[in-house]
Every structure is written in structure tokens, then in C-alpha cells.
Amino acid sequence: MKTVNIYTDGACRGNPGIGGWGVLIEYADIKKEYFGGMHNTTNNQMELMAAIEGLKVLKEPCQVNLTTDSKYVMQGITSWIDNWKKNNWKNAAKKNVKNKDLWIELDNYVSIHEVKWSWVKGHSGHEQNEIADQLANKGIDLLLNENG
């Protein structure tokens, strides 16, 4: 299996507001960048979309080192999701899990690959995280320019 490094970030101007997601993928000496955006979204939704979109572009099962600056995504996919599934997508407070559709989509992509999750503090000078952040903001700017 190929080993791929994926760095993801989401951003939102207003929360909810106009959001963007960014992904940097490194494989061997190849680097690829992806980004997009949505209207009327949240920062957490964009963080989830970044992870989904990063895994979605892989053409075969890979060993993935996925780095995010979102504790929400990191804890959700590594700790909380098993109980959510057992409890019919209810959280510990017996309320519906927010962003269920995105969690299900992320879980489906994670099941294809061997994913090792890592968290990095955002805006701390981590080179690839800064690039992912710039890409997420590019996704927002793209939407603003389309409507501008």
C-alpha cells in the first residue's frame, strides 16, 4: 500500500457563514492541493469536508497519515463515532449527532484506508497546516468572487 500524507483545514467567515475547505496531499515527491467552499455552513462542517475530500481523491486503498487542526474531527472519528453508531446517532446527551451525514461519509472513506490521525495546533507555524489553511480561505474567496 502507498503511504500518503494528507493535511486538512476548514475555515468559515461567520459561523454559520461562507466556508471553505483545503487539502494538501503529499505522496513521494508529489504535492497536490484541493479546495472548495460552501455558503451557509459552519467551521466544523468545513473541517469534516476537508477530511472527506482528502480521502475521496485517493484512487486506491492507502496508508494515510491525516493531520488536522480540528479536535472536533480528530475526537469524533477516533473516539466518539463508535458510540454514536451504537446509539443510533445520538450523542451522550441523547440528542441527534450534528453533521451526521458528513460523519457517515467520512466513516465510509476511512473504512477504505488505513488512517492514522494526528492533531496539530492551528496557526502555529506548521508548514503544511498553514498551506491547508490558505487553501481553505481560497475556497471562501472563490465563492466571494463568483458573487462579487
GROMACS elastic network, one bead per residue, 0.5 to 0.9 nm:
[ bonds ]
;  ai    aj funct       b0    kb
    1    60     6  0.85666   500
    1    61     6  0.68999   500
    1    62     6  0.52794   500
    1    63     6  0.62517   500
    2    27     6  0.80668   500
    2    60     6  0.86734   500
    2    61     6  0.78936   500
    2    62     6  0.51210   500
    2    63     6  0.59949   500
    2    64     6  0.82850   500
    3    27     6  0.68755   500
    3    28     6  0.83034   500
    3    62     6  0.58864   500
    3    64     6  0.57834   500
    3    65     6  0.75732   500
    4    25     6  0.70064   500
    4    26     6  0.59535   500
    4    28     6  0.79010   500
    4    62     6  0.67729   500
    4    63     6  0.62085   500
    4    65     6  0.62758   500
    4    66     6  0.83132   500
    5    24     6  0.81627   500
    5    25     6  0.57256   500
    5    26     6  0.50733   500
    5    27     6  0.64839   500
    5    63     6  0.85668   500
    5    64     6  0.57974   500
    5    66     6  0.59820   500
    5    67     6  0.77903   500
    6    23     6  0.68646   500
    6    24     6  0.57838   500
    6    26     6  0.64473   500
    6    27     6  0.88625   500
    6    51     6  0.83044   500
    6    54     6  0.65762   500
    6    55     6  0.81323   500
    6    64     6  0.69627   500
    6    65     6  0.61122   500
    6    67     6  0.61864   500
    6    68     6  0.85874   500
    6   128     6  0.89512   500
    7    22     6  0.82290   500
    7    23     6  0.56546   500
    7    24     6  0.51094   500
    7    25     6  0.64405   500
    7    26     6  0.85064   500
    7    50     6  0.86541   500
    7    51     6  0.82272   500
    7    54     6  0.80178   500
    7    65     6  0.83835   500
    7    66     6  0.58832   500
    7    68     6  0.61182   500
    7    69     6  0.88840   500
    7   128     6  0.63150   500
    7   129     6  0.60982   500
    7   131     6  0.84920   500
    7   132     6  0.62865   500
    8    21     6  0.75223   500
    8    22     6  0.57525   500
    8    24     6  0.65809   500
    8    25     6  0.87631   500
    8    47     6  0.72526   500
    8    48     6  0.89396   500
    8    49     6  0.89836   500
    8    50     6  0.53705   500
    8    51     6  0.59494   500
    8    54     6  0.72924   500
    8    66     6  0.75672   500
    8    67     6  0.63734   500
    8    68     6  0.52717   500
    8    69     6  0.75948   500
    8    70     6  0.89140   500
    8   128     6  0.86430   500
    8   129     6  0.68903   500
    8   131     6  0.89730   500
    8   132     6  0.55057   500
    8   133     6  0.77379   500
    8   136     6  0.86015   500
    9    20     6  0.85041   500
    9    21     6  0.58091   500
    9    22     6  0.53180   500
    9    23     6  0.66738   500
    9    46     6  0.75420   500
    9    47     6  0.55357   500
    9    48     6  0.86188   500
    9    49     6  0.88447   500
    9    50     6  0.59607   500
    9    51     6  0.79366   500
    9    67     6  0.89134   500
    9    68     6  0.63278   500
    9    69     6  0.66782   500
    9    70     6  0.76394   500
    9   122     6  0.87210   500
    9   129     6  0.70423   500
    9   130     6  0.86694   500
    9   131     6  0.88596   500
    9   132     6  0.53114   500
    9   133     6  0.54078   500
    9   134     6  0.87428   500
    9   135     6  0.80737   500
    9   136     6  0.62824   500
   10    19     6  0.73367   500
   10    20     6  0.57362   500
   10    22     6  0.62920   500
   10    23     6  0.89685   500
   10    43     6  0.60517   500
   10    44     6  0.73546   500
   10    45     6  0.78231   500
   10    48     6  0.76873   500
   10    49     6  0.76559   500
   10    50     6  0.62888   500
   10    69     6  0.88465   500
   10    70     6  0.84209   500
   10   132     6  0.80774   500
   10   133     6  0.68510   500
   10   135     6  0.88127   500
   10   136     6  0.55452   500
   10   137     6  0.81251   500
   11    18     6  0.85149   500
   11    19     6  0.54943   500
   11    20     6  0.52290   500
   11    21     6  0.63043   500
   11    22     6  0.85006   500
   11    42     6  0.81532   500
   11    43     6  0.54310   500
   11    44     6  0.84463   500
   11    46     6  0.63412   500
   11    47     6  0.73330   500
   11   133     6  0.72567   500
   11   136     6  0.57698   500
   11   137     6  0.64019   500
   11   139     6  0.88553   500
   11   140     6  0.79201   500
   12    15     6  0.61186   500
   12    16     6  0.73002   500
   12    17     6  0.61066   500
   12    18     6  0.56668   500
   12    20     6  0.63122   500
   12    21     6  0.88233   500
   12    41     6  0.75363   500
   12    42     6  0.62444   500
   12    43     6  0.50682   500
   12    44     6  0.88379   500
   12    46     6  0.75247   500
   12   136     6  0.86255   500
   12   137     6  0.81560   500
   12   140     6  0.76816   500
   13    16     6  0.77240   500
   13    17     6  0.54590   500
   13    18     6  0.54142   500
   13    19     6  0.62189   500
   13    20     6  0.88053   500
   13    42     6  0.87782   500
   13    43     6  0.84702   500
   13   140     6  0.79914   500
   14    18     6  0.66666   500
   14    19     6  0.81693   500
   14    40     6  0.88709   500
   14    41     6  0.88109   500
   14    42     6  0.79352   500
   14    43     6  0.86734   500
   15    18     6  0.79548   500
   15    19     6  0.83987   500
   15    40     6  0.82723   500
   15    41     6  0.70885   500
   15    42     6  0.51219   500
   15    43     6  0.64288   500
   16    19     6  0.81127   500
   16    39     6  0.86648   500
   16    40     6  0.56711   500
   16    41     6  0.50546   500
   16    43     6  0.74043   500
   17    38     6  0.85844   500
   17    39     6  0.63154   500
   17    41     6  0.54516   500
   17    42     6  0.64214   500
   17    43     6  0.85370   500
   18    37     6  0.73569   500
   18    38     6  0.59962   500
   18    40     6  0.55900   500
   18    41     6  0.61765   500
   18    42     6  0.78774   500
   18   140     6  0.63123   500
   18   143     6  0.79333   500
   18   144     6  0.83201   500
   19    36     6  0.85480   500
   19    37     6  0.54080   500
   19    38     6  0.53515   500
   19    39     6  0.63061   500
   19    40     6  0.74014   500
   19    41     6  0.58782   500
   19    42     6  0.66114   500
   19    43     6  0.67234   500
   19    45     6  0.85206   500
   19    46     6  0.63498   500
   19   136     6  0.78139   500
   19   137     6  0.79586   500
   19   139     6  0.73909   500
   19   140     6  0.55525   500
   19   143     6  0.88545   500
   20    35     6  0.71577   500
   20    36     6  0.56018   500
   20    38     6  0.63350   500
   20    39     6  0.88235   500
   20    41     6  0.88730   500
   20    43     6  0.82896   500
   20    46     6  0.59848   500
   20    47     6  0.86283   500
   20    49     6  0.87939   500
   20    50     6  0.85003   500
   20   135     6  0.79484   500
   20   137     6  0.58738   500
   20   138     6  0.72522   500
   20   141     6  0.83842   500
   20   143     6  0.87953   500
   21    34     6  0.82916   500
   21    35     6  0.54885   500
   21    36     6  0.55595   500
   21    37     6  0.60869   500
   21    38     6  0.87615   500
   21    46     6  0.52873   500
   21    47     6  0.65899   500
   21    48     6  0.85592   500
   21    49     6  0.64690   500
   21    51     6  0.87732   500
   21    53     6  0.86262   500
   21   132     6  0.79234   500
   21   133     6  0.78967   500
   21   135     6  0.68553   500
   21   137     6  0.73850   500
   21   138     6  0.84265   500
   21   139     6  0.62756   500
   21   140     6  0.81194   500
   22    33     6  0.75143   500
   22    34     6  0.58260   500
   22    36     6  0.68652   500
   22    37     6  0.88666   500
   22    46     6  0.86647   500
   22    47     6  0.86335   500
   22    49     6  0.87352   500
   22    50     6  0.57123   500
   22    51     6  0.88573   500
   22    53     6  0.86482   500
   22    54     6  0.85178   500
   22   131     6  0.81147   500
   22   133     6  0.63224   500
   22   134     6  0.73389   500
   22   137     6  0.76806   500
   22   138     6  0.79966   500
   22   139     6  0.72615   500
   23    32     6  0.81422   500
   23    33     6  0.57350   500
   23    34     6  0.50891   500
   23    35     6  0.62240   500
   23    50     6  0.60201   500
   23    51     6  0.76861   500
   23    53     6  0.75264   500
   23    54     6  0.58622   500
   23   129     6  0.89691   500
   23   131     6  0.82240   500
   23   132     6  0.52662   500
   23   133     6  0.84338   500
   23   135     6  0.68974   500
   23   136     6  0.77156   500
   24    31     6  0.69742   500
   24    32     6  0.58406   500
   24    34     6  0.65997   500
   24    35     6  0.89026   500
   24    54     6  0.77745   500
   24   128     6  0.70214   500
   24   129     6  0.83031   500
   24   131     6  0.70948   500
   24   132     6  0.57869   500
   24   135     6  0.82526   500
   25    30     6  0.80353   500
   25    31     6  0.56051   500
   25    32     6  0.51655   500
   25    33     6  0.64177   500
   25    34     6  0.83519   500
   25    54     6  0.73179   500
   26    29     6  0.70635   500
   26    30     6  0.57045   500
   26    32     6  0.66224   500
   27    30     6  0.52021   500
   27    31     6  0.65610   500
   27    32     6  0.86409   500
   28    31     6  0.82984   500
   33   131     6  0.88190   500
   33   132     6  0.81440   500
   33   135     6  0.75417   500
   34    50     6  0.88579   500
   34    53     6  0.81035   500
   34    54     6  0.78452   500
   34   132     6  0.87025   500
   34   135     6  0.71147   500
   34   136     6  0.87569   500
   35    50     6  0.79513   500
   35    53     6  0.85841   500
   35   132     6  0.85189   500
   35   135     6  0.55760   500
   35   136     6  0.59529   500
   35   137     6  0.85579   500
   35   138     6  0.70164   500
   35   139     6  0.54027   500
   36    50     6  0.87226   500
   36   135     6  0.81652   500
   36   136     6  0.69878   500
   36   137     6  0.89177   500
   36   138     6  0.76324   500
   36   140     6  0.73245   500
   36   142     6  0.78617   500
   36   143     6  0.85026   500
   37    46     6  0.79485   500
   37   136     6  0.75616   500
   37   137     6  0.86088   500
   37   138     6  0.83803   500
   37   140     6  0.54323   500
   37   141     6  0.85029   500
   37   142     6  0.75564   500
   37   143     6  0.65957   500
   38    41     6  0.63165   500
   38    46     6  0.83079   500
   38   139     6  0.81243   500
   38   140     6  0.75331   500
   38   143     6  0.74495   500
   39   140     6  0.87225   500
   39   143     6  0.79114   500
   41    44     6  0.84979   500
   41    45     6  0.65259   500
   41    46     6  0.73550   500
   42    45     6  0.51853   500
   42    46     6  0.63876   500
   42    47     6  0.87396   500
   43    46     6  0.51288   500
   43    47     6  0.62130   500
   43    48     6  0.87048   500
   44    47     6  0.50254   500
   44    48     6  0.62552   500
   44    49     6  0.85741   500
   44    70     6  0.79349   500
   44    72     6  0.71719   500
   44    73     6  0.77245   500
   44    99     6  0.84940   500
   45    48     6  0.51246   500
   45    49     6  0.60919   500
   45    50     6  0.86544   500
   45    99     6  0.69257   500
   45   102     6  0.75306   500
   46    50     6  0.61047   500
   46    51     6  0.87458   500
   46   136     6  0.84367   500
   47    50     6  0.52623   500
   47    51     6  0.66669   500
   47    52     6  0.88517   500
   47    68     6  0.80743   500
   47    69     6  0.85126   500
   47    70     6  0.66509   500
   47    72     6  0.84250   500
   47    73     6  0.68917   500
   48    51     6  0.53180   500
   48    52     6  0.62231   500
   48    53     6  0.86058   500
   48    70     6  0.87920   500
   48    72     6  0.87955   500
   48    73     6  0.62976   500
   48    99     6  0.87612   500
   48   102     6  0.66321   500
   48   103     6  0.74713   500
   48   106     6  0.73845   500
   49    53     6  0.58704   500
   49    54     6  0.83258   500
   49   102     6  0.72757   500
   49   106     6  0.82365   500
   50    53     6  0.52119   500
   50    54     6  0.60241   500
   50    55     6  0.86789   500
   50   136     6  0.83816   500
   51    54     6  0.51460   500
   51    55     6  0.63444   500
   51    56     6  0.85062   500
   51    66     6  0.79211   500
   51    67     6  0.89699   500
   51    68     6  0.79873   500
   51    73     6  0.83276   500
   51   106     6  0.71589   500
   52    55     6  0.53661   500
   52    56     6  0.59107   500
   52    57     6  0.88890   500
   52   102     6  0.80106   500
   52   105     6  0.70541   500
   52   106     6  0.52363   500
   52   107     6  0.88120   500
   52   109     6  0.70171   500
   52   110     6  0.86340   500
   53    57     6  0.64788   500
   53   106     6  0.89117   500
   54    57     6  0.59445   500
   54    58     6  0.74737   500
   54    66     6  0.87543   500
   55    58     6  0.56918   500
   55    64     6  0.85146   500
   55   106     6  0.82579   500
   55   109     6  0.62113   500
   55   110     6  0.74675   500
   55   113     6  0.83292   500
   56    59     6  0.79594   500
   56   109     6  0.67365   500
   58    61     6  0.73253   500
   58    62     6  0.76482   500
   59    62     6  0.87301   500
   60   112     6  0.83687   500
   60   113     6  0.83226   500
   61    64     6  0.89499   500
   61   112     6  0.57863   500
   61   114     6  0.76711   500
   62   112     6  0.80230   500
   62   113     6  0.52133   500
   62   114     6  0.63212   500
   62   115     6  0.81117   500
   63   113     6  0.60968   500
   63   115     6  0.60408   500
   63   116     6  0.78408   500
   64   113     6  0.68429   500
   64   114     6  0.59665   500
   64   116     6  0.61063   500
   64   117     6  0.83058   500
   65   114     6  0.85367   500
   65   115     6  0.59711   500
   65   117     6  0.61663   500
   65   118     6  0.73333   500
   66   115     6  0.67082   500
   66   116     6  0.61156   500
   66   117     6  0.50747   500
   66   118     6  0.61445   500
   66   119     6  0.85492   500
   67    74     6  0.88250   500
   67   116     6  0.84704   500
   67   117     6  0.60341   500
   67   119     6  0.56339   500
   67   120     6  0.68333   500
   67   128     6  0.89957   500
   67   129     6  0.79084   500
   68    71     6  0.77927   500
   68    73     6  0.76311   500
   68    74     6  0.71148   500
   68   117     6  0.77384   500
   68   118     6  0.63854   500
   68   119     6  0.51378   500
   68   120     6  0.61916   500
   68   121     6  0.84490   500
   68   122     6  0.83994   500
   68   129     6  0.75507   500
   69    72     6  0.88980   500
   69    73     6  0.84903   500
   69    74     6  0.82358   500
   69   118     6  0.84156   500
   69   119     6  0.54094   500
   69   121     6  0.54435   500
   69   122     6  0.51517   500
   69   123     6  0.88082   500
   69   129     6  0.75072   500
   70    73     6  0.53737   500
   70    74     6  0.62025   500
   70    75     6  0.85490   500
   70   119     6  0.70186   500
   70   120     6  0.80696   500
   70   121     6  0.82615   500
   70   122     6  0.80436   500
   71    75     6  0.57277   500
   71    76     6  0.79242   500
   71   119     6  0.69665   500
   71   120     6  0.89200   500
   72    75     6  0.55055   500
   72    76     6  0.57172   500
   72    77     6  0.84487   500
   73    76     6  0.50526   500
   73    77     6  0.60188   500
   73    78     6  0.83432   500
   73   103     6  0.89176   500
   74    77     6  0.56611   500
   74    78     6  0.60905   500
   74    79     6  0.80580   500
   74   117     6  0.67711   500
   74   118     6  0.73825   500
   74   119     6  0.67847   500
   75    78     6  0.52260   500
   75    79     6  0.51942   500
   75    80     6  0.63258   500
   75    81     6  0.84596   500
   76    79     6  0.56528   500
   76    81     6  0.56253   500
   76   103     6  0.82036   500
   77    80     6  0.64303   500
   77    81     6  0.55474   500
   77    82     6  0.83026   500
   77   103     6  0.77570   500
   77   106     6  0.81433   500
   77   107     6  0.73180   500
   77   110     6  0.88589   500
   77   117     6  0.88179   500
   78    81     6  0.69472   500
   78    82     6  0.83018   500
   78   117     6  0.78201   500
   79    82     6  0.68703   500
   79    83     6  0.81048   500
   80    83     6  0.57378   500
   80    84     6  0.63386   500
   80    85     6  0.89161   500
   80    91     6  0.83463   500
   81    85     6  0.61439   500
   81    86     6  0.85612   500
   81    89     6  0.83949   500
   81   103     6  0.79512   500
   81   107     6  0.84263   500
   82    85     6  0.52804   500
   82    86     6  0.62583   500
   82    87     6  0.86342   500
   83    87     6  0.59218   500
   83    88     6  0.85045   500
   83    89     6  0.79998   500
   83    90     6  0.82867   500
   83    91     6  0.77611   500
   83    92     6  0.84792   500
   84    87     6  0.50966   500
   84    88     6  0.61508   500
   84    90     6  0.55187   500
   84    91     6  0.59278   500
   84    92     6  0.82989   500
   84    97     6  0.73347   500
   85    88     6  0.52400   500
   85    89     6  0.53028   500
   85    90     6  0.78994   500
   86    89     6  0.73824   500
   86    90     6  0.86109   500
   87    90     6  0.54366   500
   87    91     6  0.74855   500
   87    92     6  0.88112   500
   87    94     6  0.83947   500
   88    91     6  0.89131   500
   88    96     6  0.86172   500
   89    94     6  0.88804   500
   89    95     6  0.83502   500
   89    96     6  0.60139   500
   89    97     6  0.55576   500
   89    98     6  0.89401   500
   89   100     6  0.71175   500
   90    93     6  0.75485   500
   90    94     6  0.51139   500
   90    95     6  0.51513   500
   90    97     6  0.53199   500
   91    94     6  0.51731   500
   91    95     6  0.55065   500
   91    96     6  0.62735   500
   91    97     6  0.55870   500
   91    98     6  0.88689   500
   92    95     6  0.74166   500
   93    96     6  0.87270   500
   94    97     6  0.87187   500
   95    98     6  0.87262   500
   96   100     6  0.80352   500
   97   100     6  0.56745   500
   98   101     6  0.85493   500
   98   102     6  0.89843   500
   98   103     6  0.87514   500
   99   102     6  0.53950   500
   99   103     6  0.63003   500
   99   104     6  0.87546   500
  100   103     6  0.50469   500
  100   104     6  0.61250   500
  100   105     6  0.85936   500
  101   104     6  0.52171   500
  101   105     6  0.62652   500
  101   106     6  0.86796   500
  102   105     6  0.50264   500
  102   106     6  0.60581   500
  102   107     6  0.84427   500
  103   106     6  0.50777   500
  103   107     6  0.59794   500
  103   108     6  0.85446   500
  104   107     6  0.50549   500
  104   108     6  0.61869   500
  104   109     6  0.88269   500
  105   108     6  0.51390   500
  105   109     6  0.65061   500
  105   110     6  0.87073   500
  106   109     6  0.52465   500
  106   110     6  0.60934   500
  106   111     6  0.86423   500
  107   110     6  0.50062   500
  107   111     6  0.61831   500
  107   112     6  0.89930   500
  108   111     6  0.52962   500
  108   112     6  0.69930   500
  109   112     6  0.54141   500
  109   113     6  0.70417   500
  110   113     6  0.54757   500
  110   114     6  0.71633   500
  110   115     6  0.64730   500
  111   114     6  0.74786   500
  111   115     6  0.85028   500
  112   115     6  0.89386   500
  120   124     6  0.82016   500
  120   126     6  0.76556   500
  120   129     6  0.78370   500
  121   124     6  0.58818   500
  121   125     6  0.88152   500
  121   126     6  0.80730   500
  121   129     6  0.87598   500
  122   125     6  0.79380   500
  122   126     6  0.77632   500
  122   129     6  0.69768   500
  122   130     6  0.77822   500
  122   133     6  0.85157   500
  123   126     6  0.72917   500
  123   129     6  0.76690   500
  123   130     6  0.65953   500
  123   133     6  0.83585   500
  124   127     6  0.88072   500
  124   129     6  0.86036   500
  124   130     6  0.82217   500
  125   128     6  0.87502   500
  125   129     6  0.78087   500
  125   130     6  0.66926   500
  126   129     6  0.53753   500
  126   130     6  0.61039   500
  126   131     6  0.87749   500
  127   130     6  0.52346   500
  127   131     6  0.64395   500
  127   132     6  0.88461   500
  128   131     6  0.50201   500
  128   132     6  0.62345   500
  128   133     6  0.85974   500
  129   133     6  0.61213   500
  129   134     6  0.86174   500
  130   134     6  0.62131   500
  130   135     6  0.86343   500
  131   134     6  0.50340   500
  131   135     6  0.62095   500
  131   136     6  0.86572   500
  132   135     6  0.50206   500
  132   136     6  0.62055   500
  132   137     6  0.86977   500
  133   136     6  0.50679   500
  133   137     6  0.63072   500
  133   138     6  0.85610   500
  134   137     6  0.51463   500
  134   138     6  0.61318   500
  134   139     6  0.87635   500
  135   139     6  0.63476   500
  135   140     6  0.88529   500
  136   139     6  0.51020   500
  136   140     6  0.66777   500
  136   141     6  0.88483   500
  137   140     6  0.50243   500
  137   141     6  0.61627   500
  137   142     6  0.85451   500
  138   142     6  0.60304   500
  138   143     6  0.87388   500
  139   142     6  0.51965   500
  139   143     6  0.66507   500
  139   144     6  0.88820   500
  140   143     6  0.53348   500
  140   144     6  0.63148   500
  140   145     6  0.87019   500
  141   145     6  0.59948   500
  141   146     6  0.85189   500
  142   145     6  0.52170   500
  142   146     6  0.62531   500
  142   147     6  0.88344   500
  143   146     6  0.51289   500
  143   147     6  0.64459   500
  143   148     6  0.84423   500
  144   147     6  0.53010   500
  144   148     6  0.57332   500
